[in-house]
Amino acid sequence: MNEKFRSVISHSSDDKVKVVYAWHGPRGPIWNTELPNVLSFASVSEGVGPYMESRHFWCDDLWQKLFSFQDEMYELTTAQSIEFDDMRPFVYPFSLAWRVPFESYFCGNSGILEFSHMPDWLVHLCIIGNGYILIDHSVEAFMSDRELDSMYSYFHHNHNIPMYKIMYLTGTINGEQVYDDWANRNNIPDDKDHRMKIIPYASSREIFSRFLECGDTDGNLAVEPHYDPNHVPEKLFLSWNRRFRTHRTLLALILEKYNLIERSVISFAKHDEERFTDTFIKLIHNMDKPIRPYGNGSIEFNSKEIERFNSRLPLVIDGEKDVNKMCEDFGFTADYYKQTLVSLVTETNFTLNECTLTEKSFKPLLHKHPFIILGVRGAVRGLRDLGFQTFGEFWDESYDETDDPGNRMVKIAEILKDIGTWDDNRIRDFRMRVKPILDHNYNLLKERGSVLIGNKIYNHITDNFEREEHHATCHQVRCFDR
C-alpha cells in the first residue's frame, strides 16, 4: 500500500476504497449510468431480477463481479455518506451500454455526468480530492481516435478533471498501446493531468470463470470435459459464425477452396438475421474483384467456389437463436467440441488496431479444445499475456504478429491446409501432446480475472493518494483560478 495513503487512513483504521453508488436496494446497488427506472428498482428488489430475464435491459454488475470479492480493499458506500471535504478515496463507476453511441456519453455539457445526475460534490472531489471515475466498457473495444478524442475533450476541457482520475476499463487487450499511440500523435503531454488510466479487461472470461466456480443460473454445476487423447474426431474444424464479417466470409471460402467444408462443423447464414436484405452473395458483390484475402494475390476464389459455398447455405450447427445462450455457453455445445479437432475462432474484428477477446476466444478453453484465432494482430498474444498457453509448437503462430490482414489470412490458410493432410496417427499424436496445454488453460480459466483488475484499480488509487495538506492547497489554487 502507498505509504502516504497508509499514514492518513491509520487514524481511522479504514484502508478500503469506497465504491460509491447513488441508489441502493436489498440486492445491491443500482447503476450510476442513468437515473433509476421501474426495471432498475425491480432488479434490486428481493426476489426480482429482470436483468436475468431480458437482454433488452442493462444494469451494473461491477460491484458484484469486480469489487465484492475483494472486501479487504473495497467497501460499498452510498453517495450521501461522502462529505463535501471528504479525504477518503472513492471510485464512482459507470457501466456503458453498447447499443448507445459511445460519443454521446461524452458530449459537451450534456454527457454522462449530467445525464446520470452525478452529485456535484462528488465531481468536485474528483477534481481536487481523492475521487475517481471508473468507465466500464469492457465488453467492447471502443478506442478509436474519435472515441478517445471525445473522452479527452469531455473530462479534461469541459470538466477540468485531471485525466488520471479517469479509469477506463476496456475490452481492448492492447489498450495501453493504442492509447499511448493516440496520445503521442495528438501531442497529449505525458503527465497525470492529461492522460487517463487505461485498464485492459477481457471481461468475457468472467462468464466462464463464474460458471466453473458457481455453476449456471439454474444451479447446474460445471462438469469437466472428458478428454480422450486416443479419440480421432469425426471432423477437423469447428467454427461459429453468427454475423456477417469479411474475415468470416474469407475463412468460409478458404475451407471451400481446399475441400474442408465437409470436414468442418461450421455455421454460416444465407441472410443476415439482423438485416435480412444483407446476404452472402450481396457481401461478395460488394467486395473488390477478383475475390482475394484483403487483396493478397496468393489466394483467389473463383465463381465456382463461391457458388458452391452459397449453395450450401444456410449452414446451421445447433439452431440456437438466443444471443445470451450463444454467448454464455455453459456446456450445452460440448458434443460439437468432441466431434472436432480444432476451433477456428472468428473474433469480432480482423483489420482494426484494437485487439479484443470476446467470449468466442474463451469457449475453447472451457471445452479443452485447441484453437486458431482469426482476429486482429496480437489476439493470440493477448491470451498468452493472461497466462494461457497456445499452440506454436504445433503450427506457425507468426500469423498472429502479422500486420497486413491479407498476409495474416494467407498464413492461416496454410495452417488449415496442413492440418487437412493429417492422418489418424498424426491426429492422435497431436491430441496426446496437446493435452497438458488444454488442462492448463481449463484450470487457469477457473481463476477470476477480476481479481487482477481489482488490484490494478486499487493500486492506481493508492499510488496517487493526496494527503490532506495537499488537498487544501489544491483547493485554494483551483478556487483562485476560478
N, C-alpha and C positions, 0 to 999 in steps of 0.2 A: 504494500500500500504506500502511496505517496506520503512522505513524512509531513509535509505541510498539512495535508488532509488529516493525518493521524493526530497532530498536535491540537487541532481545533476540535475534532469530534471526541477526543478523550475526555473532555469535561462533561459531556452528556452521555458517554458510553453508547453513542449511536453512530455506527460506521456504515449504515446502509444508505444506498442511493434510493431516493423516493421515486417511485413510478406513479405519476400523477394522472388521474382521470377526473374529469369534471362531474361525471354521473356514475353512480354505482347501483348495483342491485344484489339480491341474495345469491345469485350465481356468478357474480363477478362484475367487472366494470363494463360500461358502455363505451364504445369507441368515441374518441375525441374528434373524429374527422368531420362530423356534422352533428347538428342538434338531434336529440333522440326523437324517434317516431314510435308509432304503436308497435312495430316489429322489434325495434330496439329494446323497448321496455319488456316485451314478451320474451325476448331472448335471454334476459337476466332474471326472469321470474321463476319461481320454484316450479320445476317440472315442465317448463315450456321451452322449446328450443327450435324455433322456425329456421334458425341458421343451419340446422342439421337436415332440414327437410326441403329447403328451397335454394337452388343455385342462383336465384334472381335477387337474393338479399345478402348483403355483405355485413359482417360485423368484425370487430377487432378480436384477434386471438393472441396478440403479442404477450399479454400478461400470462395467459395460460401456457403458451408454447415456449416462451423465452425466459421470462423473469421468475415465475412462481417456483421453478425447480431450483432456484439459487437464492433461497431465502436468507442465506448468510450475507448476501450482498445487496439484496433488493427488498423493498417494502412497499406494498400497495398503499397509496395515500390519496386522500381527496384534495381537490384544488383549494377548498376553503381552509385546509389546515396549513397551507403555506402562507406565511405572512409577507407583507409588502417588503420588509427589510430582512427576510429570512436568508441566512447564510448556508443553510443545509443544501447539499447538492440534490437536484432532481432532474428527471427526464420526463418530457411530455410527449407521448407517442402519437403519431398519426399513421393510420393504415390507408393506403391509396387503393381505390377500386380500379381495375384495369380497363373497364369499359368507359371510364371518364377520361376525356382527352388530357394528357399529362400536363400540358402547359396551362390549362385552365386552373389548376391548383396553385399556380404561381404567377398570378396576373395582377400587376399594379397594386392597387389598394382594395382589391376585391378577391383576394386569393384565399388560401386555406385558413390563415389566421383569422381573417374577417368572417368567412363563411361559417367556420366552426364556432365562432364567438369565443376563442381562447381568451381567458381573463387577462385584462390589461396588465395587472400586477405580475402575472407570470411571464408575459412578454418582456416587461421591464426587467425582471430578474434574469432573463436570458441575455439581455443586453449588457447588464452591469454586474450581475451576480453569478451564481453557480447553477443556473438553469440551462437545460439543453433541450433541443427539439430533435426528436427521432422521426425520420421519414422512412416508412417501411413500404418498399415496392419490390420486395424480394422474390415475388412470383414472376416478375417480368425483368427485362433488361433494358430499361429506358435510360440510355446515357448518350443520346445523340448530341451533337453540338447545340441544336435548338433547345433541347430539354435542359442541358446544363446551363445554357445562357439564361433560360427563364428562371431557374433556381437562384442563380447568382444575382440577377437583377432584383428579384423579389426580396430576398433576405438581406443582401448587402446594401443595395441602393434604396429600396423602398422602405426598409425597416431598420436599417442601421444595426443589424445584429452581426456580431463578429462571426465569421463563417465557421470557425472551429466549433461553435456552439450548435452547428447543424450536423447531424449524423445521418448519413443516407445508407440504409440497408438496401442493397440492390442484388438482383439475381445475376448481374454481370460478374462472372467469376474473375475476369481480368479488369475489374472496375477501377482499381487504383491506377493501373497503367493508362486506361482510357481517359481517366480524369486528369492525370498529370499531362498527357499529350494535349488535351483540350486547354488546360490552364497555360501551358507553355506557349501554345500557338496564339493565345489571346493575351499574352503578356500579363497574366494574373500574378501578382507578387507571391512568392513562396513564404508566406507567413500566416500566423493564426487569424488575423483579421480578414484574410482574403480567401483562404482555402478551407473547404469543409472536410469533414472526416468521412471517407468512403469505406464501407464495411461490406465486402462481398459475402453473400449468404445464399447458398443453394438450399433454399427453404423446402423444396420438394423432397429433399432427403428425409425431412421430418415425418412426412406421410408414412413412410415405411418403417422408420425408427420407432414411431409410436405404435404401429401395428405389431412389430416384433416384441415390444415391451408390454403392451396392454391388450392386444387383440383388436378386432374391429368394433364398430359401433353396436353390433348385436351381441357382443360378448364372446365371439368366437376367437379362440387363441390361434396364433400363428403356428403352423406345422412346418418344421424344417424340411426342405426338399430332399428327397432320397436321390442321391447321385450315384449311378452305376457306371464306372469307367468303361466297362466292357460292352455297354449297350451302344449299338450303332443306330442313331436316329433315322427315321424314315426320310426326313428332308434335311437340306443343308441350312437354309436361312429362314429366319422369322423377321418380318418387318411390318409394323403397324403404321398405317398412313391414313389419317382422317381428312385433314385439309389439303387442298392443292398447294404444292410448293414446287418451284422449278427443280430443286435438287432431288425431290422425291420422284418427280417425273423422269428425270435423267437416270436415277437408280433403277426404276422400273424398266426403262428401255435398255439399260445395260444388262439386266437379268434376261430380258427377252432376246437380246442380240446373241448372248452366249449360251442360250438354251438352258437357262437356270430358273425360269419362272416355274416350270412344273416340278422343280426340285426345291421349291420355296413355299412357305406359308406366308402370304402377303395380302394385305388389304389395300384396295385402291378403288375409289369411287368413279363412276361414269359421269355423274353430275355432282357438283359441289352442293352439299346438304344445306349450306347457309345462303348460297346464291345459286339457285337451280339452273339459271341460264348459263352459268360457267360450266364448261365440260372439259374433258381431257383433250378432245380434238380442238376446241377453241383455244386452249392453252398452247397446244402445239402450233396452231396457226399464228399465234402472237409471238412465237419465238423466232429468233433470227434464223435464216436459211443459209446453208444447209444446217440441219439439226446436229449440233455438236455440244459436248460438255463445256458450256461457257466459252464457246469459240475455239476450243482446243481441237486441232485437226487430227489428233491421234485416233479419235473415235468419231465415226459418223454413222447416224442412224438413217436407214433408207425407208422408203414408203412402205415396203412390205413388212418390215419390223414394226413400224408404227401402227399399221392397220391390224397386224396380228395381235398386238397387245390390246388395242382398242376393242377387238372382237371378244376378248376375254372379260371385259368389264360388265358389271362391277365385280370386283374380287372381294369376297367377304370372308372374314375369319370366324367371328363369333356372333355377328349380328347385333352387338350391343349398341344402343343409341344414347344411353345416359352418359353424359360427359363426366359426371362425378365418378361413376363406376369405372370409366375408361382410365381416368387419372389415378384413382385410388384402387389400384388392382391388388386386392388382398388375397391373391392366390387362386382366384376362380379361373384364371387362364393358365394354370400350371401345366395342363396337358400339352398345350401348344409349345411350351419350352422343352418338354420332354421329347416331343416329336422332332425337334430341330437341333442343329449343331451350334449355330452362331446367330446372335441377334444383330440385325442391321438397324441401328438406332438413327432414325432420320429426325434430328433435332429441329427446333423451330427455324433457326437461321443457318445460312451457309456462307453468305458473302459479306456480312457485316463485320465491323470491328469488335462489336460487343459479343463476348462469349457467354452463353447461358447454358446451364444444365437443368433441364426440367425433369419432371417425373419420368420421362422417356428414358433418360440415362441411368436411372436408379432401379427401374424394373428388372433388368437382367441381373443385378446384384442380388435382389430378393429371391430370384429363381435359380441362382447358381448357374448362370448362363454366360459364356464368353460373348464379347460384343465388339463391333466395329462402329464407331460414331461418325455419321455424316453430319458434321456441324462446322462451325467456324473454326478458324485456326486456333489451336490450343485447347480444344474441348477435352481431348484425352488427357492432356497435361493437367487440366483443371481437376480431373478426378484424382490423378496422382498426387496433386498438391493437397488434397483432402485425406490422403493416406491410403487410397485404394490402389490396387495393383492392376496393370493392364497386360497386353499380350505381345509386346515387342519381341519376345523370344520365339514367337510362332509365325509372325508376319511383320512386314515392314511398316512400322508405325510412324515413319517420317512423313507420311501424308498429313499427319496432324500439325506439323510445323511448316506446311507448305502455304505460302501467301496466296498464290494465284489459285482461285477456285477451280479453274479448268484442270490445272495440273493436279490439284488435290483429288478431284473426281477421277481422273485417269489412274492415279496411283491406287485408289480404292478399287477401281475396276480390275486392275491387275491382281490384287489380292483375291477378289471373288473368283476370277478365272482360275487361279492356282488352287483354291480350296475346291473348286469344281472338279479337279483332277484327282483328289484324294480317294484312295481305295479304302476298304473296310479296315485293313491293318493300320493304315496311316491315321484313320479317324480314331481307332481305339488307342493308339499311342498318344495322340493329341489329348484325348479325354483323360487318360491316366496322368499325363504330365501337367495338365492344366488344373487338376483338382485342387492342389494347395492354394492356388490363386483364388479360385471360386470360394473356398472355405474362408480364406482371409477376408474377402470382400463381404461375404454374408455376415461374418461376425462383427466386422467394423461397422456395418450398416446398423447394427443394434445400438450403437452409441449415438447419443443425441448431439448433432452438430450445433444445436442451440447453446450448449454449454460453452463452447469456444467463443461464440458470438457474444454471449453474456459477459464473458471475461473481457473481450475487447472493448465493449461499451463501458464497463466499469473502470478499466484501466485508463481509457481516454478521459473520463470524467475526473478520476482521482489525480492523474498526472497533471491536469490543468486546474487543480483546485485553487481558488482565490481566497486568501486569508482576509479577515475582517478589515484590517487596516488598509489593505489594497482595495478592497471593495469600496471603502469610504472615499478613497482618493479618486477612484474611477467615477464614482457617483458625482463628486464635486466637479470633476473635469467635464463630464458629459452634460451636467446641468448648465455649466457655464457656456459650453458650446451651443446649447440650445437658446 
